Amino acid sequence: MNKRKIILSISVFLIIFFLIEVLFPELLFNKILSYLVVGVGFALWIHSFTKNNSAGIFSGSFIFFSGIVFFVNSSFTIWNPSRMIFPALLTSIGLAAFLTFINDKKIYYLITSVVFLMLGFNFFYSTVNLNFLNFLSAIPHLITSIGIFTAIVAILFFYIFKKKNRFDEESNDNKLNDYDRKNDV
């Protein structure tokens, strides 16, 4: 896929993120916004996965993981969230590159994934005093909160795609019937 689209989508997202952080810092603590970002990212990922669009898979994954970062920021008491955001976004880029690698099997996605995951974890552990047991105890809350929302969105998309495929099959059947009627005459 086009590397420019990937770079452009990340750049636009990061610029919007930093503008929101500077102009409206309390907006990032809104759970509804985090659910919206997770939903948009998941929808873009599903749509791109069905179309085999690597740039969309990367962008959707990055937006989805960024939404999870916003959710963590809005759900838990983090004393200095600005120290957590940058490493989490680097890790999100690494995870998005890894999901793109799983779909595309191109080595530069794997290299990008490893580099950004290492950078993200390095910045994360050097800037944030993380208690690993507290992190493990928060995982069930994250899974239930994000998991339920993601499951609902996934079920909705399943039914939407199922109806779309049924409509496409019916239109193909009608085209075949029209073709048969024209040839019978």
C-alpha positions as CSV (number, residue, x, y, z in Angstrom):
1,M,0.0,0.0,0.0
2,N,0.9,3.6,-0.2
3,K,3.4,4.6,2.5
4,R,2.4,8.2,2.1
5,K,-1.1,7.4,3.3
6,I,0.2,5.8,6.4
7,I,2.6,8.6,7.2
8,L,-0.1,11.2,6.5
9,S,-2.7,9.5,8.7
10,I,-0.3,9.2,11.6
11,S,0.8,12.8,11.2
12,V,-2.7,14.1,11.1
13,F,-3.7,12.1,14.1
14,L,-0.7,13.2,16.2
15,I,-1.2,16.9,15.2
16,I,-4.9,16.7,16.2
17,F,-3.9,14.9,19.4
18,F,-1.3,17.5,20.4
19,L,-3.7,20.4,19.5
20,I,-6.3,18.9,21.7
21,E,-3.8,18.4,24.5
22,V,-2.7,22.0,24.3
23,L,-6.1,23.7,23.7
24,F,-8.5,21.4,25.6
25,P,-6.5,19.1,28.0
26,E,-9.6,18.0,29.9
27,L,-11.2,16.6,26.7
28,L,-8.8,13.7,26.7
29,F,-10.2,12.6,30.1
30,N,-13.6,12.0,28.5
31,K,-14.6,8.4,28.4
32,I,-17.1,8.9,25.6
33,L,-14.4,10.4,23.4
34,S,-12.2,7.3,24.1
35,Y,-15.1,5.0,23.2
36,L,-15.7,6.9,20.0
37,V,-12.0,6.7,19.1
38,V,-11.9,3.0,19.8
39,G,-15.1,2.4,17.7
40,V,-13.8,4.5,14.8
41,G,-10.5,2.7,14.8
42,F,-12.1,-0.7,15.0
43,A,-14.5,0.1,12.2
44,L,-11.7,1.3,10.0
45,W,-9.7,-1.8,10.8
46,I,-12.5,-4.2,10.0
47,H,-13.4,-2.4,6.8
48,S,-9.7,-2.3,5.7
49,F,-9.2,-5.9,6.6
50,T,-12.1,-7.0,4.4
51,K,-10.7,-4.9,1.5
52,N,-7.1,-6.0,2.2
53,N,-6.0,-2.4,2.5
54,S,-2.7,-2.2,4.4
55,A,-2.8,1.5,5.0
56,G,-6.3,1.3,6.4
57,I,-5.3,-1.7,8.6
58,F,-2.4,0.3,10.0
59,S,-4.5,3.5,10.5
60,G,-7.4,1.6,12.0
61,S,-5.1,-0.3,14.4
62,F,-3.3,2.9,15.4
63,I,-6.5,4.8,16.1
64,F,-7.9,1.8,18.0
65,F,-4.9,1.5,20.3
66,S,-4.8,5.3,20.7
67,G,-8.4,5.0,21.9
68,I,-7.4,2.5,24.4
69,V,-4.7,4.9,25.6
70,F,-7.3,7.6,26.0
71,F,-9.6,5.2,27.8
72,V,-6.8,4.3,30.3
73,N,-6.1,8.0,30.7
74,S,-9.8,8.7,31.5
75,S,-10.5,5.7,33.6
76,F,-7.5,5.5,36.0
77,T,-5.8,8.0,38.2
78,I,-2.5,8.8,36.5
79,W,-0.5,11.4,38.3
80,N,1.3,12.7,35.3
81,P,-0.5,11.5,32.2
82,S,1.7,13.5,29.8
83,R,4.6,11.2,30.7
84,M,2.5,8.2,29.7
85,I,0.9,9.4,26.5
86,F,4.0,9.6,24.3
87,P,5.4,6.1,25.1
88,A,1.9,4.7,24.7
89,L,1.5,6.3,21.3
90,L,4.9,4.8,20.2
91,T,3.7,1.4,21.4
92,S,0.5,1.9,19.5
93,I,2.4,2.6,16.3
94,G,4.4,-0.6,16.9
95,L,1.3,-2.7,17.5
96,A,-0.4,-1.2,14.4
97,A,2.7,-2.1,12.3
98,F,2.6,-5.6,13.7
99,L,-1.0,-6.1,12.8
100,T,-0.2,-4.8,9.3
101,F,2.7,-7.2,9.1
102,I,0.3,-10.1,10.0
103,N,-1.9,-9.1,7.0
104,D,0.8,-8.1,4.5
105,K,3.9,-10.2,5.4
106,K,6.3,-7.4,4.4
107,I,9.5,-7.2,6.4
108,Y,9.5,-3.5,6.8
109,Y,6.3,-3.7,8.8
110,L,7.9,-6.1,11.1
111,I,11.1,-4.0,11.5
112,T,8.9,-0.9,12.1
113,S,6.9,-2.9,14.7
114,V,10.0,-4.0,16.6
115,V,11.6,-0.6,16.6
116,F,8.5,1.3,17.8
117,L,7.6,-1.3,20.4
118,M,11.2,-1.2,21.8
119,L,11.1,2.6,21.8
120,G,7.7,2.7,23.4
121,F,8.6,0.3,26.1
122,N,11.9,1.9,26.7
123,F,10.3,5.4,27.1
124,F,7.5,3.9,29.1
125,Y,9.7,2.3,31.7
126,S,12.2,5.2,31.9
127,T,9.5,7.9,32.4
128,V,6.7,6.2,34.3
129,N,7.1,4.5,37.7
130,L,5.1,1.5,36.9
131,N,4.1,-1.0,39.5
132,F,3.7,-4.3,37.6
133,L,1.2,-5.8,40.1
134,N,-1.1,-2.7,39.8
135,F,-0.9,-3.0,36.0
136,L,-1.9,-6.6,36.1
137,S,-4.8,-5.9,38.4
138,A,-6.1,-3.2,36.0
139,I,-6.2,-5.6,33.0
140,P,-9.6,-7.2,33.9
141,H,-11.2,-3.7,34.1
142,L,-9.8,-2.8,30.7
143,I,-10.9,-6.0,29.1
144,T,-14.5,-5.7,30.4
145,S,-14.8,-2.0,29.5
146,I,-13.2,-2.1,26.1
147,G,-14.2,-5.7,25.4
148,I,-17.9,-5.3,25.8
149,F,-17.9,-2.1,23.6
150,T,-15.8,-3.9,21.0
151,A,-18.0,-6.9,21.0
152,I,-21.1,-4.8,20.4
153,V,-19.4,-3.0,17.5
154,A,-18.2,-6.3,16.1
155,I,-21.7,-7.8,16.2
156,L,-23.2,-4.7,14.5
157,F,-20.6,-4.8,11.7
158,F,-21.2,-8.6,11.3
159,Y,-24.9,-8.0,10.6
160,I,-24.2,-5.0,8.4
161,F,-21.7,-7.0,6.3
162,K,-24.1,-10.0,6.2
163,K,-26.9,-7.8,4.9
164,K,-24.6,-6.2,2.4
165,N,-23.4,-9.6,1.1
166,R,-27.0,-10.8,0.9
167,F,-27.9,-7.7,-1.1
168,D,-24.9,-8.2,-3.4
169,E,-25.9,-11.9,-4.0
170,E,-29.4,-10.9,-4.8
171,S,-28.3,-8.3,-7.3
172,N,-26.0,-10.8,-8.9
173,D,-28.8,-13.3,-9.1
174,N,-31.0,-10.7,-10.7
175,K,-28.3,-9.9,-13.2
176,L,-28.0,-13.6,-14.1
177,N,-31.7,-13.9,-14.5
178,D,-31.8,-10.9,-16.7
179,Y,-29.0,-12.3,-18.8
180,D,-30.9,-15.7,-19.1
181,R,-34.1,-13.9,-20.2
182,K,-32.3,-12.0,-22.9
183,N,-30.6,-15.1,-24.2
184,D,-33.9,-17.1,-24.3
185,V,-35.5,-14.6,-26.6
